[in-house]
Amino acid sequence: MAAINLNINGKKQVLDIDPKTPVLWVLRDHLNLVGTKFGCGVAQCGACTIHVNGNAVRSCILPVSQIENKEVITIEGLSEDGDHPVQKAWLEHDVAQCGYCQTGQIMTAAALLKSNPSPSDEDIENTMNGNICRCATYLRIKAAIKTAANS
């Protein structure tokens, strides 16, 4: 166990935790931030995506020691009231069906638009590749990202 300094959704806190604990489980089990989902456990599906210093990263294999003193944003911190342009576009395009992957999809899309406010189709496809949607709403996801980019 070690004292780890965290900055999660703008809140600084210290947790006494095993430094090897995956960030996903720190968020869910220790901080009750359950919007970030467990999907595969091997960073292949994207359900666990969060932002670390503005970059989309998979939290299921990321040791908590790697986020010490870094800015971490989860889906709960993306917007206080769900009005982030990506979240609004998701609703407009009725993207979610089962919804399980949507947190990771939204977080990946938001990071893309922050770094590239006018992505091409190829940019969207390359960035979103690897975020698995069991319901195959990929065309709606792409359309929502384009709408969010234009808002």
C-alpha positions in Angstrom: 0.0 0.0 0.0 1.1 3.5 -0.7 -0.4 7.0 -0.6 -1.3 8.0 -4.2 -2.1 11.6 -5.0 -5.0 11.8 -7.4 -6.8 14.6 -9.3 -10.1 13.0 -10.5 -12.7 15.3 -12.2 -11.0 18.3 -10.6 -11.0 16.9 -7.1 -7.7 16.3 -5.4 -7.5 13.3 -3.0 -5.1 10.9 -1.5 -5.8 7.1 -1.5 -3.8 4.5 0.4 -3.8 1.8 -2.2 -1.6 -0.8 -4.0 0.1 1.2 -6.7 -0.5 -1.6 -9.2 -4.3 -1.5 -8.8 -5.9 -0.7 -12.2 -7.4 2.8 -12.4 -10.7 1.3 -13.5 -11.1 -0.5 -10.1 -9.9 2.6 -8.2 -12.6 4.6 -9.9 -15.4 2.1 -9.4 -14.5 0.4 -6.1 -12.8 3.2 -4.1 -14.3 6.4 -5.5 -17.8 5.2 -6.5 -17.4 6.6 -10.1 -19.2 3.7 -11.8 -19.7 5.4 -15.2 -16.5 3.9 -16.5 -17.3 0.3 -17.4 -15.4 -3.0 -17.3 -15.5 -4.6 -20.7 -12.7 -6.9 -21.6 -9.9 -6.3 -19.0 -7.2 -6.2 -21.6 -7.6 -2.7 -23.1 -9.1 -4.0 -26.3 -12.8 -2.9 -26.2 -12.7 0.7 -25.0 -15.5 0.6 -22.5 -13.1 1.7 -19.7 -11.8 4.8 -21.6 -11.0 7.9 -19.5 -9.0 11.1 -20.1 -5.5 11.4 -18.6 -4.0 14.9 -19.2 -6.5 15.2 -22.1 -5.7 11.9 -23.8 -8.1 9.0 -24.1 -6.6 6.0 -22.3 -7.9 2.6 -21.3 -8.2 2.4 -17.5 -8.6 -1.4 -17.1 -4.8 -2.1 -17.4 -3.4 1.3 -16.3 -1.9 1.1 -12.8 -3.0 3.9 -10.5 0.6 4.8 -9.9 0.7 6.0 -13.5 -1.9 8.7 -13.0 -0.5 10.2 -9.8 -0.6 14.0 -10.0 -2.1 13.9 -13.5 -5.5 15.4 -14.5 -8.0 12.5 -14.9 -11.5 13.1 -16.3 -14.1 10.4 -16.2 -17.6 10.4 -17.9 -18.9 11.9 -14.6 -16.5 14.8 -15.0 -16.9 15.4 -18.8 -19.9 17.7 -18.1 -21.8 18.6 -14.9 -25.2 18.2 -16.5 -24.7 16.1 -19.7 -24.4 19.1 -22.0 -21.0 18.3 -23.6 -21.4 18.6 -27.4 -20.6 14.9 -27.8 -23.2 13.9 -25.2 -25.8 16.1 -26.9 -25.0 14.7 -30.3 -25.3 11.1 -28.9 -28.9 11.9 -27.9 -29.7 13.7 -31.1 -28.5 10.7 -33.2 -30.0 8.1 -30.8 -26.6 6.3 -30.7 -27.1 4.2 -27.6 -28.9 0.9 -27.7 -27.8 -1.3 -24.9 -25.5 1.6 -23.9 -22.7 -0.4 -22.3 -19.9 0.9 -24.5 -21.2 4.4 -24.7 -19.0 5.9 -21.9 -15.9 4.7 -23.7 -17.2 5.8 -27.0 -18.1 9.3 -25.7 -14.8 9.8 -23.9 -12.8 8.7 -27.0 -14.8 11.0 -29.2 -14.5 13.9 -26.8 -10.7 13.5 -26.7 -10.6 13.4 -30.5 -12.6 16.6 -30.9 -10.5 18.4 -28.3 -7.3 17.6 -30.3 -8.9 17.8 -33.7 -12.1 20.0 -33.8 -12.7 19.2 -37.5 -11.9 15.5 -38.0 -12.2 13.9 -41.4 -14.1 10.6 -41.8 -10.7 8.9 -41.8 -9.7 10.6 -38.5 -13.0 9.5 -36.9 -12.6 5.9 -38.1 -9.0 5.7 -37.0 -9.6 7.2 -33.6 -12.7 5.2 -32.9 -11.3 1.9 -34.2 -11.0 -0.5 -31.3 -14.0 0.9 -29.4 -16.3 -2.0 -29.7 -20.1 -1.6 -29.9 -22.0 -4.8 -29.4 -25.0 -3.2 -31.0 -23.0 -2.0 -34.1 -24.2 1.6 -34.0 -21.0 2.7 -35.7 -22.7 4.8 -38.4 -24.6 6.7 -35.7 -21.5 7.2 -33.7 -19.7 8.7 -36.7 -22.7 10.9 -37.4 -22.8 12.1 -33.8 -19.1 13.0 -33.8 -19.6 15.0 -37.0 -22.6 16.8 -35.4 -20.6 17.5 -32.2 -17.7 18.8 -34.4 -20.0 21.3 -36.0 -21.6 22.6 -32.8 
